[in-house]
Amino acid sequence: MVSTLDIEMQTIAESGLKNVDFQNLSFGKVFSDHAFLAKYKDGEWKDIKIVPYQNLNLSPALMTLHYGQSIFEGMKAHRTEKGEVVIFRPDQNAMRMQKSAHRMCMAHIPEEIFIEGMRKLVELDQLWVPQQEGTSLYIRPFMFGSDEFIGMHPSDEYTFIIFACPVGAYYGKPVRVKIETEYVRAVEGGVGAAKTSGNYAASMYATRLANQQGYDQIIWTDGKEHKYVEEAGTMNILFKINGKIITAPTGDTILDGITRKSILHLAKHWGYEVEERKLSVNELVEALENGTCEEAFGAGTAAVVAPISSIGYMGKDYPVPALTENSFAKKAHKYLIDLVKGRTADEFGWLYYI
Ligand SMILES: *Cc1c(COP(=O)(O)O)cnc(C)c1O
């Protein structure tokens, strides 16, 4: 579909590309030349434009700085081996952004603005999409309440921005995780399913304590009983137990990850039995002890698949078998990487071509 969205273009005089060391990219510190901006005011989206990447000029009374009405998304543009630029399932991110906005009482962000803004930005900054295996251009759409007013109510005005950062290959060494039994990330009826800033602020303290104990990440458990496994801080968690792929069902307390969803789709397509159900910590620990837990891994846009090497619970660490070439997680990871590199046919229509 050809978009008729009218985007005002202010392009940069000289690209910053030549100053970037693509061999040594650290995540999220280098930004491409441009950003996409749109403002919601008086009930409609206006001032839709692409400008040189630059600082914002904000009021100290900016609503979101005080009350956290802020949501975001994350996706990646990849360069295929043939040199095309593709994005993995951005329609899903657009839909999730709408759900997050709804939950946080924020303006509805039309799919056309989300997708066409992203497309135009990535098209303009396409030289920033690196080619090397494992590298990509990370795309960060976000929206915040921008009333200049510290009264406590949903903002009337919103700012939607998309910017992008080239990111280096992710050499994810297997992570040590800890099952959290004191602090909570989300509760039923809360905002755990929204990609909203407060969820991340709320998770930092427990994560820092876990880091001090030598763990890389937390596996959150349910907020009521700490009895069921939910997800990690920025990734969903999946297991292979007795040959079955098992993961917690999404709902109020779990972020509906697009990587998770895609991996479950592959599992079903490849004939694995898939169970989206509550998995108790007891069942998991037992499976780790008796060797029926064959795989444990995180799933999210950043790492795609993050193998877990050990799971800590109540002061004891349970090792997880290392992934092999025949592991489900390895196969799913390879499929998703081959797909965005153009080495595998796009049989499910998951690629969006710029
Ligand atoms: C973003 C996120 C995920 C992963 O979602 P993807 O769409 O796969 O990137 C999982 N859990 C949390 C809490 C997240 O914020």
The ligand as a MOL file (V3000), in Angstrom:
LIG
                    3D

  0  0  0     0  0            999 V3000
M  V30 BEGIN CTAB
M  V30 COUNTS 15 15 0 0 0
M  V30 BEGIN ATOM
M  V30 1 C 10.6580 -6.0490 24.6850 0
M  V30 2 C 10.5060 -7.0950 25.7470 0
M  V30 3 C 10.5100 -8.4710 25.4680 0
M  V30 4 C 10.8410 -9.0250 24.1000 0
M  V30 5 O 9.9780 -8.6400 23.0920 0
M  V30 6 P 10.4240 -8.7460 21.5560 0
M  V30 7 O 9.2470 -8.2390 20.8200 0
M  V30 8 O 10.6920 -10.1690 21.2790 0
M  V30 9 O 11.6550 -7.9080 21.4100 0
M  V30 10 C 10.2570 -9.3560 26.5000 0
M  V30 11 N 10.0380 -8.9320 27.7600 0
M  V30 12 C 10.0580 -7.6210 28.0750 0
M  V30 13 C 9.7950 -7.2080 29.4750 0
M  V30 14 C 10.3040 -6.6550 27.0790 0
M  V30 15 O 10.3490 -5.3660 27.3870 0
M  V30 END ATOM
M  V30 BEGIN BOND
M  V30 1 1 1 2
M  V30 2 1 2 3
M  V30 3 2 2 14
M  V30 4 1 3 4
M  V30 5 2 3 10
M  V30 6 1 4 5
M  V30 7 1 5 6
M  V30 8 2 6 7
M  V30 9 1 6 8
M  V30 10 1 6 9
M  V30 11 1 10 11
M  V30 12 2 11 12
M  V30 13 1 12 13
M  V30 14 1 12 14
M  V30 15 1 14 15
M  V30 END BOND
M  V30 END CTAB
M  END
